Amino acid sequence: MSHVFPRHTKANPPTAVSGDGCYLIDADGKRYFDGSGGAAVSCLGHSDAEVINAVQDQVAKLAFAHTGFLTSEPAEELADLLIANAPGDLDRVYFVSGGSEATESAIKLARQYHLERGEPQRRHIIARRQSYHGNTLGALAAGGNEWRRQQFAPLLIDISHIAPCYEYVDRAEDESAFDYGQRAAQDLEDEILRLGEDSVMAFMAEPVVGATSGAVPAVEGYFKRIREICDKYGVLLILDEVMCGMGRTGHLFACDADGVAPDILCIAKGLGAGYQPIGAMLCSKQIYQAIEDGSGFFQHGHTYLGHPVATAAALAVVKTMLDRGLVQRSAEMGEKLQSALVQKFGQHPNVGDIRGRGLFRGIELVADRETKTPFDPKLGLAKKIKKAAFEAGLICYPMSGTRDGVHGDHILLAPPFILTDEQIDEIVTKLDLAITQSL
């Protein structure tokens, strides 16, 4: 009998024993193509020799040094590399153990920034419905997925949620994509004015919404307008790139596609590519300077900040992405994957939308293409597809509640950047089988 506390007590998953490129192999020898990179994590696959060597070398040299006393060489080098490639005036990197810690840190830093500047009245955060920012209580409060929030609602801080930029569902028939984006962005200014224009500390959003909506990018001009509104009212812009960042969308930082730079940016998942647990919060010179010129102490912290082995792994991951041209490969292979998905499912009676950027793609399933009506949640369609795909040897990321946390189903695909043309065919073939068996 296992003493591991699993994600679901009624599930009995097979045991993974090894990884081979884009495949995971269980104890019975069955191979599964990792079409979602776990949860958009394994961007380099499961057996990259350079990253493995970097981990082994570092753990032999220095396994741990607490940042309350010492820094480490890999943490310093990784911070330099990230900032050299980061958008805008992002200038400092705060290394944590994962995405939830990164977004939690961002929320706290935003609050302390305003305190250091003598604006304690700035206490409100605005985020978007159908967003996901992590599972710690602060991050969960910022997230806008009602199903994930519901049972913990009494424990959550009060955060405002405005409409997402969700063109497939929310754009009017007689409205251009640009005009729709401007209308969606206006919700932010309206909410700032409702709360009090000097009371909002930050707006948090995913450049491409991942798990809860299925690779939904904003339309052109949306984030530029968001940036203008934030600047107008002194609101910090926090971009959560935990899932969509680190090359996943064909840009090292996802926000580059929208031509904007945040004040605070959160990354994780692809930063460590699964070889070590790591995340990071990047902040601007202005924010760091406010802390440095004020108390000098960010009142926050975790035991494994800047962990030497984790940062050594991430340093090797980022170097590998840049040296091998894998960010550009993500963009190119993403277009091939999109074309293959459209060719197979573009006229499918139950596929409403195929979307995304780079190797971050979503398929939204509907009961009726004309009306965009989702399936009845009682059917459990996403669960059926996940199970059928897994049995066929494909790991993908189907989720329900796409529209509002209850209604709607989508499939998220986020394969390793090293996949081949033949493996795109494998994804499509096995996914087609899973959808057919599940409907």
C-alpha positions in Angstrom: 0.0 0.0 0.0 1.3 3.4 -0.9 1.7 6.1 1.7 1.9 8.9 -0.9 -0.9 11.4 -0.7 -2.0 11.5 -4.4 -3.8 14.2 -6.3 -6.9 12.1 -6.4 -7.5 9.3 -3.8 -9.6 7.3 -6.2 -6.9 7.2 -8.9 -4.1 4.7 -9.2 -1.6 6.1 -11.7 1.2 4.0 -13.2 4.7 4.6 -12.0 7.0 6.6 -14.2 10.5 5.0 -14.2 12.3 6.9 -17.0 12.2 9.5 -19.6 13.4 9.5 -23.2 13.2 12.8 -25.1 9.6 13.6 -25.5 8.4 10.3 -23.9 7.8 9.1 -20.4 8.0 5.4 -19.7 6.1 3.5 -17.0 7.1 0.5 -14.9 5.5 -1.8 -17.5 7.5 -0.3 -20.3 4.6 1.6 -21.9 5.7 4.9 -23.6 3.6 8.0 -23.4 4.2 11.0 -25.6 4.3 14.1 -23.3 2.0 16.3 -25.3 1.5 18.8 -22.5 5.0 18.8 -21.0 3.3 17.7 -17.8 1.7 21.1 -17.2 3.8 23.1 -19.8 6.9 22.2 -17.8 9.1 19.8 -19.8 10.1 22.1 -22.7 13.4 20.3 -23.3 12.0 16.8 -22.9 13.1 14.3 -20.2 16.7 13.4 -20.9 18.7 16.5 -21.8 22.3 15.5 -21.1 23.6 19.1 -20.7 21.0 19.9 -18.0 21.5 16.6 -16.2 25.3 17.2 -16.1 24.8 20.7 -14.8 22.6 19.4 -11.9 25.1 16.6 -11.1 28.1 19.0 -11.2 26.4 21.6 -8.9 25.1 19.1 -6.3 28.6 17.7 -6.0 30.1 21.2 -5.6 27.5 22.9 -3.4 24.0 21.6 -2.7 22.6 24.4 -0.5 23.4 27.8 0.9 20.8 29.8 2.7 20.3 33.3 1.1 20.1 34.8 4.6 23.8 34.3 4.7 25.2 33.7 1.2 24.5 34.0 -2.5 25.8 31.5 -5.1 27.4 31.6 -8.4 24.6 29.9 -10.4 22.0 32.2 -9.0 24.0 35.3 -9.9 24.8 34.0 -13.4 21.2 33.0 -14.0 19.9 36.4 -12.8 22.3 38.2 -15.2 21.2 36.0 -18.1 17.5 36.5 -17.5 17.8 40.3 -17.1 20.0 40.5 -20.2 17.0 39.1 -22.2 14.1 40.5 -20.2 11.7 43.2 -21.5 11.6 46.8 -20.4 13.5 47.9 -17.4 13.2 44.6 -15.4 16.4 44.6 -13.4 16.2 42.2 -10.4 15.4 38.5 -10.0 13.9 36.9 -6.9 14.3 33.1 -7.2 11.7 30.8 -5.5 10.6 27.2 -5.8 7.6 27.4 -8.2 4.9 29.5 -9.8 2.6 29.9 -6.8 5.5 31.3 -4.8 6.4 33.6 -7.6 2.9 35.2 -7.9 2.6 35.3 -4.1 5.9 37.2 -3.9 4.7 39.6 -6.6 1.5 40.4 -4.7 3.5 41.1 -1.5 6.2 43.2 -3.4 3.5 45.3 -5.0 2.0 46.1 -1.6 5.4 46.9 0.0 6.4 49.1 -3.0 3.5 51.4 -2.4 4.1 51.4 1.4 7.7 52.4 0.9 6.6 55.3 -1.3 4.1 56.5 1.3 0.9 55.3 -0.3 -0.5 52.9 2.2 -4.1 53.4 0.8 -3.2 51.3 -2.2 -4.5 48.0 -1.1 -6.6 46.6 -4.0 -5.6 44.1 -6.6 -7.5 43.6 -9.9 -7.2 40.4 -11.9 -9.4 38.7 -14.5 -12.1 36.1 -14.5 -11.0 32.6 -15.8 -7.4 33.3 -14.8 -5.1 31.1 -12.8 -2.2 32.4 -10.7 -1.4 29.5 -8.3 -2.7 27.6 -5.3 -1.4 29.4 -2.3 -4.1 31.5 -0.7 -2.9 34.9 -2.1 -2.4 33.5 -5.6 -5.7 31.6 -5.5 -7.5 34.8 -4.5 -6.0 36.5 -7.5 -7.1 33.7 -9.8 -10.5 34.0 -11.3 -11.6 30.4 -11.7 -14.7 29.9 -9.5 -14.4 26.1 -9.3 -10.9 26.3 -7.9 -11.8 29.2 -5.5 -15.2 28.0 -4.2 -14.5 25.9 -1.2 -11.7 28.1 0.0 -13.6 31.4 -0.5 -13.9 32.2 3.2 -10.1 32.2 3.5 -9.3 34.4 0.5 -8.6 38.1 0.4 -11.0 40.3 -1.6 -9.7 40.8 -5.1 -11.7 42.3 -8.0 -12.0 40.3 -11.2 -12.8 41.9 -14.5 -13.6 40.3 -17.9 -10.9 38.3 -19.7 -9.8 39.1 -23.2 -11.6 36.1 -24.7 -12.2 36.8 -28.3 -13.9 33.5 -29.3 -16.7 34.0 -26.8 -16.9 37.7 -26.1 -16.2 39.6 -29.3 -19.4 40.9 -31.0 -20.1 39.9 -34.6 -20.0 43.5 -35.8 -16.9 44.4 -33.8 -13.3 44.3 -35.0 -10.7 42.4 -32.9 -8.9 45.6 -32.1 -12.1 47.4 -31.0 -13.1 44.4 -28.9 -9.7 44.5 -27.2 -10.1 48.1 -26.3 -13.5 47.5 -24.9 -12.2 44.6 -22.8 -9.3 46.7 -21.5 -11.7 49.5 -20.6 -13.0 47.2 -17.8 -9.8 47.8 -16.0 -10.1 51.6 -16.0 -13.8 51.3 -14.9 -12.9 49.1 -12.0 -10.0 51.4 -10.9 -12.4 54.3 -10.8 -15.0 52.3 -8.9 -12.5 51.3 -6.3 -10.9 54.7 -6.1 -8.2 55.8 -8.5 -5.5 56.0 -5.8 -6.4 52.8 -4.0 -5.4 50.1 -6.5 -1.9 48.7 -6.2 -1.7 46.2 -9.1 -3.3 44.5 -12.0 -2.4 40.9 -12.6 -2.9 38.9 -15.8 -1.5 36.1 -17.9 -0.4 37.2 -21.4 -1.7 33.9 -22.7 -4.2 32.3 -20.4 -3.2 28.7 -19.8 -4.8 26.0 -17.6 -8.2 27.5 -17.0 -9.1 28.7 -20.5 -6.9 26.8 -22.9 -4.1 28.9 -24.4 -6.2 32.1 -24.9 -4.0 35.0 -26.2 -5.1 38.6 -26.1 -6.0 40.4 -29.3 -3.7 43.0 -30.7 -3.6 46.3 -28.8 -5.3 44.9 -25.6 -2.2 44.9 -23.4 -0.9 48.1 -24.8 -4.1 49.8 -23.6 -3.8 47.9 -20.3 -0.3 49.3 -19.9 -1.5 52.9 -20.6 -4.3 52.6 -18.0 -1.9 51.2 -15.4 0.5 54.1 -16.0 -2.2 56.7 -15.8 -3.3 55.6 -12.3 0.0 54.5 -10.9 -1.0 50.8 -10.9 1.7 48.2 -11.2 1.3 45.7 -14.0 2.1 42.2 -12.9 2.3 39.6 -15.8 2.1 36.0 -14.8 4.1 34.0 -17.3 4.5 30.9 -15.1 2.9 28.7 -17.8 3.2 30.7 -21.0 6.7 32.1 -20.5 10.3 30.8 -21.1 9.9 30.2 -24.9 6.6 28.4 -24.7 4.8 30.9 -27.0 7.7 31.4 -29.4 9.2 34.3 -27.3 11.5 33.9 -24.3 9.1 36.2 -22.5 5.5 35.9 -23.7 4.7 39.6 -23.3 7.2 40.4 -26.1 4.5 39.3 -28.5 2.2 42.1 -27.2 4.9 44.8 -27.2 4.6 45.6 -23.5 6.8 45.3 -20.5 5.5 44.7 -17.0 6.6 46.2 -13.7 6.7 42.7 -12.2 7.0 39.4 -14.1 6.6 35.8 -12.8 8.1 32.7 -14.4 8.5 29.1 -13.4 7.6 25.8 -15.2 9.8 26.0 -18.3 12.5 27.9 -16.4 13.6 24.6 -14.8 12.1 22.4 -17.5 11.2 19.9 -14.8 14.9 19.1 -13.9 14.6 21.1 -10.7 11.7 22.9 -9.0 12.2 26.6 -9.5 10.4 29.9 -10.2 11.3 33.5 -10.3 9.8 37.0 -9.8 11.5 39.8 -11.8 10.9 43.4 -10.9 11.8 46.8 -12.4 14.6 49.1 -11.3 12.0 51.5 -10.0 10.5 49.0 -7.7 13.8 47.7 -6.4 15.0 51.2 -5.9 12.0 52.0 -3.7 12.9 49.1 -1.4 16.6 50.0 -1.4 15.9 53.7 -0.6 13.4 52.8 2.0 13.5 50.0 4.5 16.0 48.0 2.5 14.2 44.8 3.5 11.6 42.9 1.4 9.5 41.4 4.2 9.1 38.0 2.6 11.1 34.9 2.1 11.3 31.1 1.7 13.8 28.6 2.7 14.9 27.6 -0.8 15.3 31.0 -2.3 18.0 31.0 -4.9 18.7 27.3 -4.4 22.1 26.5 -6.0 21.2 23.3 -7.6 17.8 24.6 -8.9 19.4 27.8 -10.3 22.2 25.7 -11.9 19.6 23.6 -13.6 17.7 26.6 -14.8 20.9 28.3 -16.0 21.6 25.3 -18.1 18.0 25.2 -19.4 18.0 28.9 -20.5 21.4 28.6 -22.1 20.3 25.5 -23.9 17.2 27.3 -25.2 19.2 30.3 -26.5 22.2 28.4 -27.8 20.2 25.8 -29.7 17.6 28.3 -31.1 14.8 26.5 -29.3 12.7 29.6 -28.7 12.5 30.1 -32.4 11.9 26.4 -32.9 9.0 26.7 -30.5 7.5 29.4 -32.8 8.1 27.4 -36.0 6.9 24.0 -34.7 4.0 25.8 -33.1 2.8 26.9 -36.5 3.2 23.4 -37.8 1.2 22.0 -34.9 -1.5 24.6 -35.4 -1.7 23.7 -39.1 -2.0 20.0 -38.3 -4.7 20.7 -35.7 -6.7 22.9 -38.1 -6.4 20.3 -40.9 -7.7 17.5 -38.6 -10.2 19.3 -36.5 -11.0 22.6 -38.3 -14.3 21.3 -39.6 -15.0 19.0 -36.7 -18.6 19.6 -35.6 -17.6 19.7 -31.9 -14.4 21.8 -32.2 -15.2 25.5 -31.8 -11.8 27.2 -31.6 -8.2 26.2 -32.1 -5.9 28.9 -30.7 -2.6 29.8 -29.0 0.9 30.9 -29.7 4.1 28.8 -30.3 3.9 25.4 -28.7 1.1 26.5 -26.5 -2.2 25.5 -28.2 -5.7 25.0 -27.1 -8.8 23.3 -28.6 -12.2 24.4 -27.3 -14.9 21.8 -27.6 -18.5 22.7 -28.1 -21.9 20.9 -28.4 -22.8 23.3 -31.3 -20.4 25.2 -33.5 -22.9 27.7 -34.7 -24.1 28.9 -31.2 -20.8 28.0 -29.5 -22.8 26.3 -26.8 -20.6 24.2 -24.5 -21.3 20.6 -23.5 -23.3 19.8 -20.4 -20.8 19.6 -17.5 -22.4 16.4 -16.3 -20.9 14.6 -19.3 -17.4 15.1 -17.9 -16.0 15.4 -21.4 -12.5 16.7 -20.4 -12.0 13.8 -18.0 -13.0 11.3 -20.7 -10.6 12.7 -23.3 -7.7 12.8 -20.8 -8.3 9.1 -19.9 -8.7 8.0 -23.6 -5.6 9.9 -24.7 -3.6 8.5 -21.9 -4.6 4.9 -22.8 -3.6 5.7 -26.4 -0.2 6.8 -25.2 -0.7 10.6 -25.2 -0.4 12.9 -22.2 -2.4 16.0 -22.8 -4.1 18.6 -20.5 -7.9 18.6 -20.9 -9.9 20.8 -18.5 -13.5 21.6 -17.9 -15.0 25.0 -16.8 -13.4 26.9 -19.7 -16.2 29.5 -19.8 -17.0 30.2 -16.2 -15.4 27.5 -14.0 -18.3 25.2 -14.6 -19.3 25.1 -18.3 -17.0 24.5 -21.3 -14.2 22.0 -22.1 -10.8 22.5 -23.7 -7.6 20.5 -24.4 -4.3 22.2 -23.7 -1.2 21.1 -25.7 2.3 22.1 -24.7 4.8 19.6 -26.0 8.6 19.8 -25.7 10.3 22.2 -28.0 12.4 19.3 -29.4 9.4 17.4 -31.0 9.6 16.4 -34.6 7.2 16.6 -37.5 6.4 12.9 -37.1 5.6 13.5 -33.5 3.1 16.2 -34.4 1.4 13.6 -36.5 1.4 11.3 -33.5 -0.2 14.0 -31.3 -3.0 14.6 -33.8 -3.7 11.0 -34.5 -3.9 10.0 -30.9 -5.9 13.1 -30.0 -8.4 12.3 -32.8 -8.8 8.8 -31.4 -9.4 10.1 -27.9 -11.9 12.8 -28.9 -13.8 10.2 -31.1 -14.0 7.7 -28.3 -15.1 10.4 -25.8 -18.0 12.1 -27.7 
